[in-house]
Amino acid sequence: MKIREFELERYFAKYEFHVQYMLSPSDCEPLGLTELLGMADDECRELWSTLRLSYTEPYGCPALLTEIAKRYRHAEENGVVTAAPEEAILLTFMALLEPGDHVVAVSPAYQSLHELPRALGAEVTPWTLRLRDGRWTLDIEELFRLFRPETKILVLNFPHNPTGFIPTEEEYLTVLDQAAKRGIFVLSDEMYRGLEHSAANILPAACDFLPYAASLSGLSKAFALPGLRLGWLCSQDRAFLRRVASLKDYTTICMNAPGEILGIVALRNADRILDRSRRLVGGNLRLTEAVFARHPESLFWAPPLGGSTAFPKLSETIPVAEFCRRVVEERNLMVLPDTVFDVNWNHIRIGLGRRDYPAAIAVFEDFLGSCESSACG
Ligand SMILES: Cc1ncc(COP(=O)(O)O)c(C=O)c1O
């Protein structure tokens, strides 16, 4: 299998555990084990204290599947298979694609949403977000022109990483409807669901709308538990889920046993955890708006509608590659350049979910100030 290195993950691997400040992580401030266990009800405390570190059920522990299903409107029609979120992306493409198939995928995007179908022999056409009149937009008419008779999968990701874009519900349902009419499977990456900045932007899950679709979600972002490696695919298409479960025999076989119990605790306390994440992101968003208002000549900001990330543009006088290299060397601050998303638009990704974001953005602003007075490039 010929597969390119995962640029974003390599960049994180190089700096994440070595730098003092991070401006760009996509998760929300991870919860501690004690904090999470403190939320456990009697049943979960019993499950935790009697836990055996055995293999677990291939689809996931039934109590966990029940908690996941409750997060969808059509809990009875939908089935669920658990997997690490990244693994679920791989298994979906392996389950559905043959060499020569065609995939349309929202772009820029988390690299595996493009790279894995390509590595499996499919042709991938990007459906590209563009900045228009200070807003991120996706052109739906353009999408219809990208569809071909051999298009097998449409990959969506709302709230979108990195821009925080969310289409209107009308636009979204039009896209789902048109994909369904053409028999195209929709892989809807909903990893940042629960982090919409306004209730008006909350979209229905794709699996609640289409029989031929999968909603991918997990506990890594809004639920602040990336270290559990717990995600899932929810779909009305049972044949698809069976295929995913049987392919999982070649990856992890089953979910890790402690993670399942901790996942039940988290899902039973969803309101509290999501509220914590939304408050963190909201506070950091307001701080960012103030920073951007102080630097209108150097920073352009299309505010995110949801998620924990945003994708601002730096002035062309401050080349992003050079800026990111120097800021990590000189200020110990990691900032993610847009090139890891396969675009070269002079943007950076910022991540709004961490508790130490105020310190990171202060270092960023200070360095930006020195670039403004001395030309960074
Ligand atoms: C859009 C999107 N999908 C999937 C994933 C994978 O999630 P995980 O790292 O928990 O496997 C990420 C992680 O950043 C993501 O941003």
The ligand as a MOL file (V3000), in Angstrom:
LIG
                    3D

  0  0  0     0  0            999 V3000
M  V30 BEGIN CTAB
M  V30 COUNTS 16 16 0 0 0
M  V30 BEGIN ATOM
M  V30 1 C -12.0730 15.6210 11.3150 0
M  V30 2 C -11.3780 14.5620 12.1200 0
M  V30 3 N -11.7400 13.2810 11.9500 0
M  V30 4 C -11.1470 12.2930 12.6290 0
M  V30 5 C -10.1360 12.5480 13.5150 0
M  V30 6 C -9.4620 11.4010 14.2180 0
M  V30 7 O -9.7460 11.3980 15.5790 0
M  V30 8 P -8.7840 10.6020 16.5800 0
M  V30 9 O -7.5120 11.3720 16.5870 0
M  V30 10 O -9.4790 10.6370 17.8730 0
M  V30 11 O -8.6070 9.2220 16.0330 0
M  V30 12 C -9.7050 13.8620 13.7070 0
M  V30 13 C -8.5990 14.1630 14.6440 0
M  V30 14 O -8.0830 15.2540 14.7100 0
M  V30 15 C -10.3510 14.8910 12.9990 0
M  V30 16 O -9.9930 16.1880 13.1350 0
M  V30 END ATOM
M  V30 BEGIN BOND
M  V30 1 1 1 2
M  V30 2 1 2 3
M  V30 3 2 2 15
M  V30 4 2 3 4
M  V30 5 1 4 5
M  V30 6 1 5 6
M  V30 7 2 5 12
M  V30 8 1 6 7
M  V30 9 1 7 8
M  V30 10 2 8 9
M  V30 11 1 8 10
M  V30 12 1 8 11
M  V30 13 1 12 13
M  V30 14 1 12 15
M  V30 15 2 13 14
M  V30 16 1 15 16
M  V30 END BOND
M  V30 END CTAB
M  END
